Amino acid sequence: MAKGIWVFAEVKDKNIRKVTFELLSQGRKMAEKLGEELVAVLLGSEVEGLTGRLAEYADKVFWADDPALAQYTTDAYASVLANLLKEHQPSIFLCGATVIGKDLSPRLAARLETGLATDCTALSIGDNGALVAKRPVYAGKAFIELGFSEARPQMAQIRPNVLEMVPPDGSKKGSIAKVDAKIDAGSLRTTVLEVVKSAAAKVDLTEAEIIVSGGRGMKSSENFKVLEDLAEVIKATVGASRAAVDSGWREHGDQVGQTGKVVTPNLYIACGISGAIQHLAGMGSSKVIVAINKDPDAPIFQKADYGIVEDLFKVVPVLSEEFKKLLSES
């Protein structure tokens, strides 16, 4: 009988991503309700130093170490995880709805011949003991709840920042077990030759707690400097609408929306963004939305919690100065 809740521990720049701990926090609640153990599974090369942190949250940590796992590739990671999941047969397997999670989970689901709920915003255990996943549909206009058939494991990928990260119980420590990766090098069809990073180190949009985004109203790439200044003051990440990206003012990695990144920050400040449905689909789950636009009829105001009808080039510099004063006093 399938038993156990498993969470894929995603690593970026030699650190465990925040969404992993969000999933482990939610997984703990579900594990207690079901009376099952919570397991974190970690893949990589020279990652043993990360296992202790995971053991603070999970009852058990499985980790595989192999040079072929140093950089993520679909073939290598899917092969190792599929073998582990077939061997231990957990009832639930969770991962983040990140670039890696969105690539990995469908391949796993196909290999395991089970279902997958994608881009979820909430998880719970139903009265029948099965996983219930909530996800947006129709570009975020509605939400549906998904149940699962008898196939196991029940699989879901969850958006970063939508689940509460709860501090671990310091009195408990999970066990740590190394597993054989069993990678057949000849079966790997892809190899990562080089990872090219942008010069500016910043928090990824999908994990940012505060985002300041600019749209067509920014008028030029140079004008994004006012948003960068505000972002520096309030420790935010700068995003952009598709219109700004298509105009060449920002890189595609900064794009928020249906064809960009889906974000769920605590605070989203939209500057000069009209609020097309494609953009709203990417940031509509933000906890608080502030819109700055000189057009009072801009659709973004229908979604915003707070709206300022004014020229953003007048408002944003004032916001920067006021935040500086407030933060200096705190």
N, C-alpha and C positions, 0 to 999 in steps of 0.2 A: 504493500500500500504506500502511495506517495506521501511523504511527510517531510516538513521542513520549509522554511522561508529563506530563500537565497537572494543575496544582493551582489551584483557585480560592482566591484570596487574600481572605479575608473581613475587612472593616474594621468596627470598632466604636469610636465616640467618637474618630475620626480616628487610630486605631491598628490595626495588623494583629493579628488575634486569634492567640493562642498556638497554637491547633489548626492554623493554616496552616503554621507552622514545623515542627510535628510531622509533618504530611503531606509537607512538602518533605524532611525528614530521611529518611523512609521511601521517598519517591519517588526520592531519590538512590541508595539501595541497589538499587532495582528498575531504575533507568535504567542503572546500571553493569552489572547482570546481563544486561540486554537489549541493551546497546550503543546506547541511544537517548538523546535529550536530555531534560532536565528543564525544564519551562516553568511559570512562574507567571503567572496572568492576574489583573489588578487592574482593577476598575471603580470609578468614583466621580467626584467633582467636586473639583478642586484636590488631587489625590492624588499628584502627581508626586514630592513629597518622600518618599513611602513606597517608591518603586521601588528606590532604592539598597539598602535593607535586604533586599529580595527577591532582588536580583541577587547578594547574598552567598551565597545558597543555590542559585539556579536558573541554568541555562545561558543562559536567555533569559527576559525579562520583557516581556509584552505589557500595555499599559495603555491604557484608554479613559477620556477625561475629557469629561463632559457634565453640564450642570446637571440634566438629567433623571435622572442617576445619583447625585445628592447624597444622597438617601434611598433605601433599598432598596424596590423594588416588583417584583413577580414579572414583570410584562409587560416592563418595560424591561431588567432584567438577563437574563431568559431570551432576549429578542430578540438582544441584543448577543452573548451567549455562544454561542447556537445558530449565528449567522452565522460567528463565529470558528472554531467547531469544525467546521462544514461545510467551511470554506475550507482549514483546515490538516490536518484529519483525523488527530488523535492516536489512539494505540491505547488510552490509558487517561485517564480524567478523574476526579479525586478532589475531594471537598469535605468539610467537617466536618458531623457529624450535629448541627448547631445548629438553632435556630429557622429561620434563613435557609436553611441547607443542606437541611433537610428540606422546605422549601417550594419551593426552586429546582430541586433535582435531579430530582424526578419530572416537572416540566414540561419540563425539558431532554431527559430520556430519551424522553418522548413525541414531542417534535419531531424528535429524531434517530432515532427508531424503533430504540432499543437497550435493553439490559437495565440494571437498576439493583439493586445490593445495598445494603440500607439498614441503618443502625445497627450497623455492623461494629466488631469489636474487634481484628481483625488482618488483615494483607494479606501476600501473598507471590506469587512468580512460580512457576508450576508447571513440570514437566518439559517441557511442550509450549510453554512461553513465554507462556502465557495467565495472566491475573490470577486468583488464588484469594482469596476473601474469607471470613472467618470471622465468624459473627454468632450471638447467642443466640436461642433459640426457647423456646416454652412458659414465658414469664415468667422466662427465665433458667435453667430447669432443665436445659437441654441446649444444645449448640452444634452448628452445622452448617457445613460448608464449601461454598461456592458456586463453580461454574465458570461460564464464559460461552460463548455460542454464537459464531458467526462475525461477528455484528453488532458494529460499532465506532462510537464508543469504548466500552470496557468502563468502566462507571461504578460508583462506590461512595462512600458517605458514611460517615465514620469518627467514632466517639465521641471527644470531647476527652479528653486525659490517658491514653489507652491506648497511644499510640506514643511511643517515646523521642525527645526533641528533642536532636539532635546539633549541637554547634557547627559552623559552616560552615568550609570550607577557606579560610583568609585569603589564600592565594596566588592564588585564582581569583576572577574577577568576571564575572558573566553580562552579556550585551548587553541593552540596554533599547530597546524600540521602541514608539512611540505608534501606536495604530490608530484608525481612524475608527469612532465608535460607531454611526453610521448609524441613528439613532433617528427613527422617524416619530412625531412628537408626537401626531398624530391617532389613532394606533393604541393609545395608552396609555389603559387604562380606569380606572386608579387613580392618585390623587395623594395624597401624604402632606402633610397640612396642618399637623400639629403632632406633635411627639414629647414626651410627658409622662414625665419621669423621677421616680423616687422620691427623696425628700429625702436618704436615706442612701446614700452612695456605698460600694459594696462589690463584692468580686469576685463575678462570676456563679457560681452553684452549679456549672454544667457545667465551669467552668475552675478551680474552687477545689482547692487541694492538700490542704486540711484542712477538714472539715465537722463541725460539732457540730449534731446534730438532736434535736428534742424531739417526743414523741408525746402520747398521751392522758394519760400519767402526769404531764405538766406541770401539769394541772388548771386553768390560767388563763393568759391572755396576759401578765399581770404577772410570772408565775413564769419566763417566758423570759429575764428579766433575769439569772438565774444562768448561763444558757447564753451570753448576750451577754458577760458578764464573762469567762468562760472563753475565748470566741472572741477577745476583744480581747488576751488574754495570749498565746495561741498563734498569733495572726494567722490565724484561721479564719473561715469563713462559716457563718452559722446557717441550718439548714434545718428542715423540719418534716414530719411524717407527714400523711397525708390526714385522719386523725382530728382532729389539731390544727387543720388548715386549715378543715375543715368546722365545727369548733366556733367559728370566728371568731377564733382566737388568733393566727394568722399569715396573711399574704397568700398568694394562690395561687402567686405567683412564687417562694415559698419551699418549695413542696411537692416532696418527693422521692418518686418512685414511678412506677408504671405509668401513672397519669393525671397525673403531674407531670413533674419533670425526671429524666432518667437521668444519674447522676453517677458519676465514676470517680476519686475523690480518692486520695491516698496514705494518708490516715488518715480514717476515718469513725467518729465517736463517737455512738452511738445512746443517747439518754437517755429512759427511760420509753416506749420503743417496743416493742410486743409482737413485731413481726416478721411481719406478714401477708404473704402471697406477693406482693401488689401492691407493697408497700414494698420487699421484697427484690429485686424485678425492677428497681427503680430504683437500687439501691446495691450490689448483689451483686458487682459487678466491682471494688469498692474494694480497694486493695492490702492494707490492714490494717483490720479492723473491731473496734471495742471496744464492748461492750454493757453498759449500766448499767440494771438492772431488779430490783425487789424480788421479782418472781415467778421462782423458779428454773426453772419449766417454760415460760417464755416462749420461743416458737420462735426468736427472734432469737439465742439462745445457741447454736443448732445451726449458725448461719452465722458467728458471731463467732470471731475469733482469740483474743480475750481477753474474759472476762466478769466483771462485778462484781455479785454478788447483794446488793443493798442499796438503801436509799432514796436516790434520786438527789439529793435536797436535802441529804443529809449528805455524799455523795461529791463532787459537782461543786465546791462551794466549797473543799474540801480540795485537789482537783486544781488549781484555780486558784492557790491559795497555793503549792503545791509547784512548779508550773511557773514561777511568778514567781521563786522561790528559785533553781531550776536555771538559768533563763535569765539571771538577774542575775550568776551565777557564770561563765557562758560568755563 
